[in-house]
């Protein structure tokens, strides 16, 4: 059985991404907290990594909402 939670290489990649976002003042959407609000979160995936239709819909809606908010400003 594989341990749950992020792997070491995932943590390192997230740290590098965080640094890039901050250094270049990029707009970034962290989907992990958004996905964790869905119960069960596994319904957002076809397998351990690829999004299901529900997962793709959530990503599309989230990005669309962010763009609408930015266009209003």
RODO-2510 file (C-alpha; in nm, 4 decimals, decimal comma):
residues 73
     n   res          X          Y          Z
     1     x     0,0000     0,0000     0,0000
     2     x     0,1356     0,3419    -0,0993
     3     x     0,1546     0,6110     0,1685
     4     x    -0,0969     0,8907     0,1322
     5     x     0,0101     1,2494     0,1017
     6     x     0,2666     1,4232    -0,1141
     7     x     0,5900     1,2534    -0,2105
     8     x     0,9285     1,4202    -0,1536
     9     x     0,9684     1,5104    -0,5215
    10     x     0,6194     1,6651    -0,5215
    11     x     0,7051     1,8821    -0,2219
    12     x     1,0282     1,9925    -0,3900
    13     x     0,8427     2,0751    -0,7136
    14     x     0,5788     2,2764    -0,5226
    15     x     0,8542     2,4695    -0,3445
    16     x     1,0179     2,5550    -0,6777
    17     x     0,6838     2,6578    -0,8265
    18     x     0,6074     2,8771    -0,5255
    19     x     0,9418     3,0540    -0,5711
    20     x     0,8776     3,1099    -0,9421
    21     x     0,5288     3,2489    -0,8777
    22     x     0,6585     3,4896    -0,6140
    23     x     0,9647     3,5982    -0,8119
    24     x     0,7622     3,6808    -1,1223
    25     x     0,4438     3,7959    -0,9447
    26     x     0,2359     3,5407    -1,1342
    27     x    -0,1287     3,4690    -1,0693
    28     x    -0,1504     3,1098    -0,9458
    29     x    -0,4424     2,8861    -0,8624
    30     x    -0,3596     2,6070    -0,6175
    31     x    -0,6121     2,3350    -0,6961
    32     x    -0,5193     2,1045    -0,4066
    33     x    -0,7320     2,2923    -0,1489
    34     x    -1,0116     2,3299    -0,4042
    35     x    -1,0057     1,9595    -0,4863
    36     x    -0,9950     1,8635    -0,1184
    37     x    -1,3308     2,0380    -0,0669
    38     x    -1,4936     1,7817    -0,3005
    39     x    -1,6156     1,4662    -0,1282
    40     x    -1,4785     1,2260    -0,2159
    41     x    -1,1905     1,3999    -0,3982
    42     x    -1,1274     1,0762    -0,5907
    43     x    -1,4332     1,1509    -0,8082
    44     x    -1,2262     1,4255    -0,9734
    45     x    -0,9808     1,1713    -1,1179
    46     x    -1,0030     0,8860    -1,3698
    47     x    -0,6972     0,7284    -1,2121
    48     x    -0,4271     0,8540    -0,9765
    49     x    -0,3372     1,1568    -1,1936
    50     x    -0,5747     1,2186    -1,4895
    51     x    -0,8815     1,4321    -1,4304
    52     x    -1,2299     1,2955    -1,4812
    53     x    -1,4990     1,4996    -1,6596
    54     x    -1,5998     1,6339    -1,3151
    55     x    -1,2396     1,7333    -1,2423
    56     x    -1,2031     1,9089    -1,5767
    57     x    -1,5302     2,0937    -1,5188
    58     x    -1,4114     2,2151    -1,1789
    59     x    -1,0796     2,3358    -1,3252
    60     x    -1,2562     2,5147    -1,6131
    61     x    -1,5063     2,6823    -1,3821
    62     x    -1,2342     2,7927    -1,1405
    63     x    -1,0194     2,9424    -1,4164
    64     x    -1,3251     3,1111    -1,5712
    65     x    -1,4243     3,2625    -1,2366
    66     x    -1,0690     3,3934    -1,1851
    67     x    -1,0630     3,5510    -1,5330
    68     x    -1,4020     3,7173    -1,4812
    69     x    -1,2804     3,8626    -1,1522
    70     x    -0,9627     3,9976    -1,3124
    71     x    -1,1501     4,1497    -1,6063
    72     x    -1,3775     4,3413    -1,3669
    73     x    -1,0723     4,5062    -1,2056
***
